[in-house]
Amino acid sequence: MRSAKAVLLWLALAAAVAVPIAVASASPLLQWRQPIYVAAGFAGVIAMALLLVQPVLAGGYLPGLPVRRGRRVHRVTGAVLVGAVIVHVAGLWATSPPDVVDALTFTSPTPFSNWGVIAMWAVFSAAFLAVLRPRLRPRAWRIGHSIAVAVVVVASVVHAMLIEGTMGVVSKALLGALALAATAKVLADLRVWRLLPRHRA
């Protein structure tokens, strides 16, 4: 029974990641697009998929994968996430520098750009804190990293939902909902809120 449940959990995660990528790959919006634009788009889709994988690994929710090993994989996939964001932004810069400049300066007329930039800086902040972890107090590191991660997921989901892109509306909505739920669960299980300073009346 346990083995069947384990297989189902792994299959569910694989499907949640693979379906949006498959939908994006079959999108008619990719026709006649430059290869670098296509690469940038897929980097964004992969980054979204990793937002579901990351909390699942951090929380040790995958059967057969010990928590310590899962968190090592979490660090590796975190680096992949940062790389995917860089490729996404660099590809968009190569195809349309003015749009990226407008986004980075928060002067873009498209609301999804602002959310994308917020998510990008939050990803970099979370990665920076991960690098500095040995030099930080555990409590400060966990609070900072958790806040950055929460901003990443919320901003990324809003960013994706506002874009009429290659990801299907249903597939990206389900992926976003799963990423939000998984992130909320791991933050709740780690009881991060108890680490926040309390003000005495």
C-alpha positions as CSV (number, residue, x, y, z in Angstrom):
1,M,0.0,0.0,0.0
2,R,2.8,2.4,0.9
3,S,4.7,1.6,-2.2
4,A,1.6,2.3,-4.4
5,K,1.1,5.6,-2.6
6,A,4.7,6.5,-3.1
7,V,4.5,5.8,-6.8
8,L,1.3,7.8,-7.1
9,L,3.0,10.8,-5.4
10,W,6.0,10.7,-7.7
11,L,3.7,10.3,-10.7
12,A,1.6,13.2,-9.6
13,L,4.6,15.5,-9.2
14,A,6.0,14.4,-12.6
15,A,2.6,15.1,-14.3
16,A,2.3,18.5,-12.6
17,V,5.7,19.5,-14.0
18,A,5.5,17.8,-17.4
19,V,1.9,18.8,-18.4
20,P,2.6,22.6,-18.5
21,I,5.8,22.1,-20.4
22,A,4.0,19.8,-22.9
23,V,1.2,22.4,-23.3
24,A,3.8,25.2,-23.8
25,S,5.7,23.1,-26.4
26,A,2.5,22.6,-28.4
27,S,1.5,26.2,-28.3
28,P,0.8,27.9,-31.7
29,L,2.3,31.1,-30.3
30,L,5.7,29.5,-30.8
31,Q,5.3,29.5,-34.6
32,W,7.7,31.8,-36.4
33,R,9.4,32.9,-33.2
34,Q,13.1,33.3,-32.9
35,P,14.9,30.5,-31.2
36,I,16.2,32.8,-28.4
37,Y,12.6,33.9,-27.7
38,V,11.5,30.3,-27.5
39,A,14.4,29.4,-25.2
40,A,13.5,32.4,-23.0
41,G,9.9,31.3,-22.8
42,F,10.7,27.7,-21.9
43,A,13.1,28.9,-19.2
44,G,10.2,30.8,-17.7
45,V,8.0,27.6,-17.8
46,I,10.8,25.5,-16.2
47,A,11.2,28.1,-13.5
48,M,7.5,27.9,-12.7
49,A,7.7,24.1,-12.6
50,L,10.6,24.3,-10.1
51,L,8.5,26.5,-7.8
52,L,6.5,23.4,-7.1
53,V,9.5,21.0,-6.9
54,Q,11.4,23.3,-4.4
55,P,9.0,23.2,-1.4
56,V,8.3,19.5,-1.9
57,L,12.1,18.8,-1.6
58,A,12.6,21.2,1.3
59,G,9.7,19.7,3.2
60,G,10.8,16.1,2.6
61,Y,7.4,15.1,1.2
62,L,8.7,12.7,-1.5
63,P,8.7,9.1,-0.3
64,G,12.0,7.3,-0.7
65,L,13.9,10.5,-0.6
66,P,15.4,11.2,2.9
67,V,15.0,14.8,4.1
68,R,18.7,15.5,4.2
69,R,19.2,14.2,0.7
70,G,16.1,16.0,-0.5
71,R,17.5,19.3,0.8
72,R,20.7,18.7,-1.0
73,V,18.8,18.3,-4.2
74,H,16.8,21.4,-3.2
75,R,20.0,23.4,-3.3
76,V,20.9,22.1,-6.7
77,T,17.5,22.7,-8.1
78,G,17.6,26.2,-6.5
79,A,20.7,26.9,-8.6
80,V,18.9,25.6,-11.7
81,L,16.0,27.9,-10.9
82,V,18.3,30.9,-10.7
83,G,19.8,29.9,-14.0
84,A,16.4,29.6,-15.6
85,V,15.4,33.1,-14.5
86,I,18.7,34.5,-15.9
87,V,18.1,32.7,-19.2
88,H,14.5,34.0,-19.3
89,V,15.4,37.6,-18.7
90,A,18.5,37.5,-20.9
91,G,16.5,36.0,-23.8
92,L,13.8,38.7,-23.5
93,W,16.6,41.3,-23.4
94,A,18.1,39.9,-26.6
95,T,14.7,40.1,-28.4
96,S,13.5,43.4,-27.0
97,P,15.8,45.5,-24.7
98,P,13.4,48.4,-24.3
99,D,10.7,46.2,-22.9
100,V,13.2,44.7,-20.3
101,V,14.4,48.2,-19.4
102,D,10.8,49.3,-18.8
103,A,10.2,46.3,-16.7
104,L,13.3,46.7,-14.6
105,T,12.4,50.4,-14.0
106,F,8.8,49.6,-13.2
107,T,7.6,51.8,-16.1
108,S,6.2,49.1,-18.2
109,P,2.5,49.5,-19.2
110,T,2.0,45.7,-18.7
111,P,1.3,44.8,-15.1
112,F,2.7,41.3,-15.5
113,S,6.2,42.8,-16.0
114,N,6.2,44.4,-12.5
115,W,5.3,41.1,-10.9
116,G,8.0,39.3,-13.0
117,V,10.7,41.7,-11.8
118,I,9.6,41.4,-8.2
119,A,9.8,37.6,-8.5
120,M,13.2,37.9,-10.1
121,W,14.7,40.0,-7.4
122,A,13.1,37.7,-4.7
123,V,14.7,34.7,-6.4
124,F,18.1,36.3,-6.3
125,S,17.6,37.3,-2.7
126,A,16.6,33.8,-1.7
127,A,19.7,32.4,-3.5
128,F,22.0,35.1,-2.0
129,L,20.7,34.1,1.5
130,A,21.3,30.5,0.7
131,V,25.0,31.3,-0.1
132,L,25.3,33.3,3.1
133,R,23.6,30.6,5.3
134,P,26.8,29.5,7.1
135,R,27.5,33.1,8.2
136,L,24.0,33.9,9.4
137,R,22.2,32.9,12.5
138,P,19.8,30.0,11.8
139,R,16.7,32.0,13.0
140,A,17.6,35.0,10.9
141,W,18.4,32.9,7.9
142,R,15.2,30.9,8.1
143,I,13.0,34.0,8.4
144,G,14.7,35.8,5.5
145,H,14.8,32.8,3.2
146,S,11.2,32.0,3.9
147,I,10.0,35.5,3.3
148,A,11.9,35.7,0.0
149,V,10.5,32.3,-1.1
150,A,7.0,33.4,-0.3
151,V,7.4,36.5,-2.4
152,V,8.9,34.5,-5.2
153,V,6.0,32.1,-5.4
154,V,3.2,34.7,-5.1
155,A,4.7,37.1,-7.5
156,S,5.6,34.4,-10.0
157,V,2.1,32.9,-10.0
158,V,0.5,36.4,-10.5
159,H,3.1,37.1,-13.3
160,A,2.3,33.9,-15.1
161,M,-1.5,34.3,-14.8
162,L,-1.4,37.8,-16.2
163,I,0.5,36.7,-19.3
164,E,-1.3,35.4,-22.4
165,G,1.6,33.1,-23.3
166,T,2.5,29.6,-24.3
167,M,1.3,28.0,-21.0
168,G,-2.3,27.0,-21.1
169,V,-4.6,28.8,-18.7
170,V,-5.7,25.7,-16.9
171,S,-2.3,24.1,-16.7
172,K,-0.6,27.2,-15.4
173,A,-3.4,27.8,-12.9
174,L,-3.1,24.3,-11.6
175,L,0.7,24.5,-11.4
176,G,0.4,27.9,-9.7
177,A,-2.1,26.6,-7.2
178,L,0.0,23.6,-6.4
179,A,3.1,25.7,-5.9
180,L,1.3,28.0,-3.6
181,A,-0.2,25.1,-1.6
182,A,3.2,23.3,-1.3
183,T,4.9,26.5,-0.2
184,A,2.3,27.3,2.4
185,K,2.5,23.7,3.7
186,V,6.2,23.7,4.1
187,L,6.2,27.1,5.8
188,A,3.4,25.9,8.1
189,D,5.2,22.6,8.9
190,L,8.4,24.5,9.7
191,R,6.4,26.9,11.8
192,V,8.3,29.9,10.5
193,W,5.8,32.3,12.0
194,R,7.0,31.3,15.5
195,L,10.4,32.7,14.6
196,L,9.1,36.2,14.0
197,P,9.8,38.7,16.7
198,R,6.8,39.4,19.0
199,H,6.1,42.9,20.2
200,R,5.1,43.1,23.9
201,A,2.1,45.3,24.7
